[in-house]
Amino acid sequence: MKKNNKKGVILLSGGLDSAVTLYYARSRGFRPDALIFDYAQRHKKEIEYAIKLCRLNHIDFYTAKIDLGWTKSSLTDSKIVVPLSRNLNKKDIPATYVAGRNIIFLSYAFSLAESIGAETIFIGAHTCDYSGYPDCRPEFLWNFNQAVNLGMKDSKIKISAPLIDKSKKDIIKLGLKLKVPFRYTWSCYSGGKKPCLQCDSCRFRTEAFRRLNIIDPLLRK
């Protein structure tokens, strides 16, 4: 691993993708400050895992508490049920979509990056994302990057999405190579103490581990 002396910012949810992105950034010589969001999400347990990852890597972190209560998402509205055993081949955007989430998160990240003198913002978005969220598309990230820099004093800040063209299986393979402690990542949307194994996030995670002939560390007794 390269000497970590370059400044960066990482959007760290505590999920599998953002954890791999953190370890990727460190392998590239960055010691990024982490930005963690508490938006009253149902799966708030992921915040605990994000903080654990920060402490393991001895990096600074900021927790931003924001209210997205107006969004019609099963992650922010307890009256909306998290889809379970959904047909994963369907191309529709599921109820777990949170309107404008990455737009909001990245806006905060640009403010933090300019304030600490960081030139790179890392995000774990990828085009193979099982939920097909529109704010994970590369064209969104590129165009958002250009637009935001027009309104910044420091117009050299760039978004890095190193997982953008990878499948969940390939992301886990990269994480294994980078020695990501997957036992300290949380993916389940349902908000319970244990993974539900039925929501989209759980099913794609466990299937990717299965295809690699590995038991998900969260499921080991």
Secondary structure by P-SEA (a helix, b strand, c coil): cccccccccccccccaaaaaaaaaaaaaccbbbbbbbcccccccaaaaaaaaaaaaabbbbbbbbbbccccccccccccccccccccccccccccccccaaaaaaaaaaaaaaaaacccbbbbccccccccccccccaaaaaaaaaaaaaacccccbbbbcccccccaaaaaaaaaaacccccccccccccccccccccaaaaaaaaaaaaaccccccccc
